[in-house]
Amino acid sequence: MDDINMDFLTGEGSSLNATGDRLDAIERTELRMEGNRIDDIRHQFSNEYNGYKGQPIP
């Protein structure tokens, strides 16, 4: 059980690690989010879309 960790499941220890340098899921997500202003994007969409109906606000 000590061998089960994020790297083993999703990173270099994963069977999906074809090239030998696979980052784990957390590291890949952090790289994708780098430079994005998530709070600004969330605020923009909350002003543009009605969350209850899933439609643009007229």
C-alpha positions in Angstrom: 0.0 0.0 0.0 2.9 2.4 0.5 3.6 2.3 -3.2 0.2 3.8 -4.1 0.5 7.6 -4.5 -0.3 10.2 -7.1 2.9 9.6 -9.0 2.3 5.8 -9.1 -1.4 6.3 -10.2 -1.0 9.1 -12.7 2.6 10.0 -13.2 5.9 8.2 -13.9 4.6 5.0 -12.2 1.6 4.8 -14.4 1.2 2.3 -17.2 0.5 5.4 -19.4 4.1 6.6 -18.9 5.3 5.8 -22.5 8.2 8.3 -22.5 9.4 7.9 -19.0 8.8 11.5 -17.9 5.1 11.7 -17.3 4.0 14.3 -14.8 1.3 13.3 -12.3 -2.2 14.7 -12.6 -1.7 17.5 -10.1 1.5 18.8 -11.9 -0.2 18.6 -15.4 -3.2 20.5 -14.1 -1.0 23.2 -12.5 0.8 23.6 -15.8 -2.5 23.9 -17.7 -3.7 26.6 -15.3 -0.5 28.5 -15.2 -1.1 32.1 -16.5 -4.9 31.7 -16.4 -6.8 34.2 -14.3 -9.5 31.8 -13.0 -11.3 34.3 -10.8 -11.6 36.8 -13.6 -12.9 34.1 -16.0 -15.4 32.9 -13.3 -16.6 36.4 -12.7 -17.0 37.1 -16.5 -19.1 34.0 -17.0 -21.2 34.6 -13.9 -22.2 38.0 -15.4 -22.9 36.5 -18.8 -24.7 33.2 -18.1 -27.7 32.4 -15.9 -26.5 29.5 -13.8 -30.1 28.2 -13.1 -31.1 27.9 -16.7 -27.7 27.4 -18.3 -28.5 30.1 -20.9 -27.0 33.5 -21.8 -28.5 36.4 -19.9 -30.6 38.5 -22.3 
